[in-house]
Amino acid sequence: YAAMLNDGMILPRTLVPDYPLYTAGFAPSNFGKTFDGAVPAQDALARSLNVPAVRMLQSYSVEKFHRLLRQLKMTTLTQQPEHYGLSLILGGAECTLWDITGMYAYLGRMVNHYAQLSGGYDAGDLHPPVVISNSKIQTSDYPTHKCPQTHQFGIRNLEPEILSAAAVWQTLEALQGVNRNEEEAAWQSFSSSRRVAWKTGTSYGHRDAWAVGLTPKYAVGVWVGNANGEGRPLLTGVGYAAPILFELFGLLPNYNEWFSQPYDDMVEEAICRQSGHRATHLCQSDTMWISASGINSQVCPYHVQINLDKHERHRVSSSCYAVSNMVNRSWFILPPAQEYYYRQRHHDYQALPPLLPGCTNSESQPIDVIYPVANTVLVLPRQLDGKEGQSVFRAAHRDENATIFWHIDQEYIGSTQGQHTLALKPPVGEHALHLVDNLGHSRVVRFTVKE
């Protein structure tokens, strides 16, 4: 999230797709097994939504993310990026509490020093944690390292070495407003009154649980689990590690302060209220502070101008309706697959009005194929008796009343309405899935079935 802000790829409230994802045998799911269709990037981070995170990594690149983690002193990434793949964003790599807490501490030091240096960066901020030894602490089992003399700010850079102060500050802002409803835990009951940027994690199989928190004075890391790696039902970061995290913060002095906003690295910009992108003339907008690099981010792609009849009940075009009687309106339109899930969670979402009978539609593709995606290599599942089972093919249509007619290799398979899913068992080989709706729109996806 911070890296994409740093590179101007997203803004905090940029909508990120959140609908079923299938890629190279990898099908991540959100904790609550639900989808929002599209969700602001900062909310996806705060709510620990897996699918938007994987889609963001697809856009950012595994190779760049792998390099970033190593730059931030994550020492356990011993394999090449392709070894981890997209699972890297969901914890698909070994890590230590030492490294993770140290990485968060670096973020805090960097933002603190940016304010103290009046818009500069201290090259000494990036270092592992330092053991402060005394007669009561045994340090032999921990990495030790002489703390760089950063307090005197001997080295001042005008440019960040890895991440910008604005990108990190915006990330910490998102993490202090963590919403844990996806994990159905009343985290408010143990969160303290002080401002803390915090994040939790739960490993596969509930083998261990994590929580890391950050304030301008302290970074705190907590690991909970069994030393032998045995899983424990219901062991989650928010349920077990986070309460300890906040108990520890409660024992520390409360300075009741927060990271200074790095105005020198930010600009004011008009942001679309609905999409979170930079606004166009078609958007309702608010002026917000964004990272300076965000000025290069995409403008809102979801607001378009449509033509309606004078009663504003149907879409029309010049081929079927008098231009003088048309009403022009700005409309917020998501791609069909995102829209299908989005409107289930946002009842104020307004679908496009239907076409006036006799009018032709020259607008964007109304059909999305959710599974299989283009060039998927599909292996049919095995049933308990050893026979090949069926795969569930899924599509979405912008018009909830539309009928989709399904064909594989020119052979008609069946039709669907409302829920566009079919359980199919294509033979081994290369195939073309051809979908056609009742108005003649079509979509073709090629896929391969292997034994």
N, C-alpha and C positions, 0 to 999 in steps of 0.2 A: 504493500500500500504506500509506504513512504517512498519507495523507489519510483513508483509510477507517478506520484505527485512531483518528485524531484525532476523527472524527465518530461513533465508536462503532458503525460498521457491521460490523466484523469484529474478531476477536481473532487473535493470531499463528498459532494452530493451527486456526482455523476452516476447515472443509472447503470448498473452492471446486470447482465442477464442472469436469471435464476430459474432455470427449467431443466428437465432431465438432460444429462450429458453422458454420452457414450463415445469413448475414444480409445482405440487400440486395446480393447479388452478392459479398460478402466471405466468404471461407472460410479463415481462418488455420489454420496447422498448427504443431505443435511441431517442434523441430529434429530429433528422433529419429523423427518420423512415428508416434509411439505415443501412447496415451492412458492415464491412470491412473484414469479414472472420476471420482474425487474426490481432491483433494490439499490438504494444509494450506497456508494462504495463505503462510506464511513459506517453505515449501519451493518453492512455485511461483515466488516471487521469486528465491530463491537459485539455482534450477535454470533460470531464464530460460524458463519454460514460457509459450508465446505464448497458447494457448487460454484458460487460466485468467486471464491478464492481460486479455484482451479481455472476458471475462465479468465481471471485476471492474469494468472501465471501464463496461460496460453498466449495472451497478448504481449506480455512482458518478455518472455522467453526463459526457459529453464536454465540455459547457459549463463545468461546475464545474472539471474538470481543466485545461481551457484557461486559465481564469481563474487557477487556482493557479500554473501555470507562468509566467504573466506577472507574477504577484505576486512570484515567486521570481527575477525579473530575467532571464527568458529573452526576449531581444530580437528573435528572428527569427520569432516567431509573428505574421505580418503579415495572415493571412487569418482569416476568421470560423471558429468551431468546426466548423460543418457542412462546411467545405472539407476538413478533415482527417478527420473522422468517427472511427470506432473504430480506424483505423490509427494514430492519434496515440500510442497506448500502445506501439506496436511501432516507433516511430521514423519515423512518417509525416509528419514535418515537418523542415525544415532546422534545424540548430543549429550552434553553434560550440564549440570546445574551451574557449574563454574563458568562455562562459556556463555550460557544464555543470560545469566544475571549480569555478567560483564558487558555483554553487548547492550543491554538496556542502560547500564550505568554510563556507557559511552554516549548514548543519545542524550542523557540528562546533562552530562558535563559539557557537551558541545553547545546545547541551547543556552545553558547558563553563561558560558564564556562568550558566546556571540553577543549577548547583551552587555557584558562587562568590557568587551573589546570594541564596542560601538560598531558592530557589523563586521567583525573579523572572526577568523577561526584559529584555534590553538592546535598546532600540529601534534602536541603532546597528549591530546585528549584520548587518542585511540591506543589503549593498552589493556592488557588483562587485569583482572582484579589483583589487589596487592594484599598479602597476608601481613597483618600487624602482629608481630609475635611478642609474647611476654612469658613470664614464668608459668602461667596457667594454661597456655595454648601450645599444643603440639603441632608443629608446622611441617613435619617431615613427610606427611602423606599428601601435602598440597603443593601445587606449583608456587614458587616464590619469585619475586621480581622486584627490582628497585623501582620505586615510584618516580616517574619523570617529574622534573621541577616545573610543573605547569602553572603553579600559583603565581610565578613571576612573569608569565606570558613572554618567555624569551623568544618564541617563534610565532609570528603573526602572519597568517595567510588571509588574503582577501577572498579567495575562492575555497569552497569546501573540498575536502579530499575525497569524500564518498557521497554524503547526503547533505542537502542544504538545510539550514536552520528552519526555514519555513515549512519544508516537507516534514521534518521531525516534529516541529511544534504542532502542526495540524494532525499528525498521527497521535500524539499524546492527548490532544483535545478529544479525538474520537474515543480513545481508550479510557478516559475518565468518565464517560457517559455510558458505560457498558450496560447493555440490556440482556439479561440472561433468560428471557422467557423461553428461548429455544430449549433450554435444559430443565425447564420447569422447577427452578429452585428459587426460593425467596432470598436471593443474595442480599437484598436490602437489610435483612435482619442482622447480618454480621458486618456490613460495610460501615466504615467509620465516617465521622462527620468531616474529616479532612479530605482534601482533594488528592486523589491517587489515580494515576494512569495504570490500569492493571489488565492482565490477560491470563486466561487459564488454558489448560490443554489436558486431554485425556488420551492415553495411548490405546492402540488397538487391543482389544481383549481385556480392557480395564486393568492392564498390568501396572500402570503407574499414573499418577495425577500430578499436575503442575500448576503453579501460580507464580507470576512475577508482577511486582508493583514498583512504581517509580514516582518519586516526588523530587522537588528541586534539591533536597538534602540527602535522600536515601534511595538505594535500589535494594529490594528485598526479593529473594527467590526461595520458593518452597517446593520440595519434592516429597510425595507421599507414595508408598508402595511397599511391596515385599522385596527383601534383598535377593531372593532367589528368582524374582521375575514372575512369580505365580500371580495370576489375575484374581481379582476380587469383585464379585458382582456389585454393581452400583458405585464402584470407585470412580469418581469424576473429579476433575479439577475444581469445578465450582462447588461441589458438595463437601470435599475434604481438604484440598490444599488452600482454597481461598479463605476459609474461616481462620486458618492458622496465619495466613498472610496478614489479615486485618488485625488479628490479635497482636502480632509482632509490631505492626505500625502503631497500635495503641500503646505499646510500651516505649516507643520512641518519642523524643520531644516533638511537640506539635508546633511547627513554626507558622502554620496557617498561611502559607504563601504558595504561589504557583509560578510556572515558567513565564517569563516575559515574552510577549508577542514580538517576533522579529520583524517589525514594520519595514526595516531597511531592505528586507528580502521579499516583500509582499507588495501587491498592487491592488487597488480597488477596481472591480469589474462587475458589469451587469450579468447576473446569473439567472438562467431560466428556473422558475419555481418548480416546475414539474419534472424536468429532466436532469437538472443539476449541471448541465453544460453551459458554456458561455451563451448568452441569449442572442437571438436574432430579433428582427422587428416583429416576428409573429408570436413571440413569447411574452407572457407576463413575467416580469423580472424583479429582482432585488439586487441592490448593490452590496457586494461582499468583498472581504479581503481574501485574496488567494495568493498562492506562491507565484513569484515573478515568472517562473517557467510555465505556469498555467495559462499565460496569455497566448501560448501556442497550442493549447488544447482545442479539440474539435468544438465547433459551434453546434447548437442543438439540431440533431438530425430528425427529431420526432414531430416537430410542428410543421405542418404544411398548410397551404391555402386550398380550400375546396370551394366548389360552386354548388349552391343550393337553389331550389326553386323559391318562389316568393313566400311560400308558407314555411320554408326551412324544414321540410320533412323528407325531402329526397335530394340525392345528388344528381346533378345534371351536367350536360356539356353543350357546347355550341351547336353540335350536330343534331340536337333534339329539343333545344329550348332557346327561347329568345334571350340574347345576351342582356338586353335592357331590363329584363325581369329577374336576372340572377342576383343572388345575395352571396357575397364573398365572406367566408369565415375562416379563421385560423383554427386548426384541429390538431389535437395531440394524438398521434397514432403510433403504437408500438408494433414491431414485427409480429406476425400471427402467433408464433409459439409463445413469445413473451406475453402477448395480450391475453391468450387463453388462461394462463395462470394468474396474471395481474388482476384481471377483472373479478376473479373469485375472491381476492383479498381487498380490492378497492372498489366498493360498490358505487362510488361516484365516477368511475371511469365511463366515459361516453364512447361507445362504439360508433363507427361511421354510419350515418343514415343510409338506408338502402337506395339503390339506383332507381330513378324514375323509370317505369316501364317504357321500353323502347329506346332507352339510352344505352350507349356502350361504355364500358369501363376501361379507361386508359391508365388506371392507377397501378400501384405496386402489386406484386405477387401476393394473393390472399392465402396461399397454401404454404405451410411449413411441414417438412418431414422431420420429426423428432428422432425416430429410429426406424430403419438404419440410416445413419448419415452417409454422405457420399463416400464411396470406396471402402466401406466397412468390410472387414473379413469376418464373417459370421460362422460360429460353430454352434450347431444346434445342441441344446442341453439333453442330457440322458435322464430318463425316468427311472424309478426304482426297479422296474423289471428289466432295465438295460436297453430298452428301445429308445429311439430318438424321439425327443419331445418337440414341442412347437416353440417358436419365438414370437414374442408380442411386438408387432409393428404398430407404430404410433404416429399420428399426424395431427396437425392443428389447422383450423380454418378461421379466418377473421370473422366470417358470418356464422353465428352460432346455429342458424337454421339451415345452413348449406348441407347438401348431400355430396359425399365424395365417393366416386366409383374407382375401385382398386383393380389394377391389372399388373401381372408379372409376365414379362416377355410377350406382350400382346394378348395374353389370356386373361379374360375377365375372372376376378376372384370373388368380388362381392361389393357391397356398398355400406356406408356408415353415415349416421347423423348424430350430432351432439358430441358424443365421445367417439373420436375417430381412432379406434384400436381394432386390430384383427390379429388372431393367433394363427400363424402360418408355418408351414414346413416345406420350404422350397428345396428342390434337389441340389446335390452337390454341383458346383459350377458357377459361372458368372451370370448375373441376372440384371434386368432393368425393372425397377418398380415405377409404374406409371400411374399417377393419380390425376383424375379429372373431376371437376365439380359440375354441378348442374347448370352453371353459366358458361362452361367451356374452358375455364382456366385449368391449366395443367402443370404438373411438376414431375420431373423424372430424376430418380436417384439410382445410380449403379452400385451394386454390391456383389460380394462373392461368398458362397457357402463352401466351407471345407469340412472334411470328416473330422 
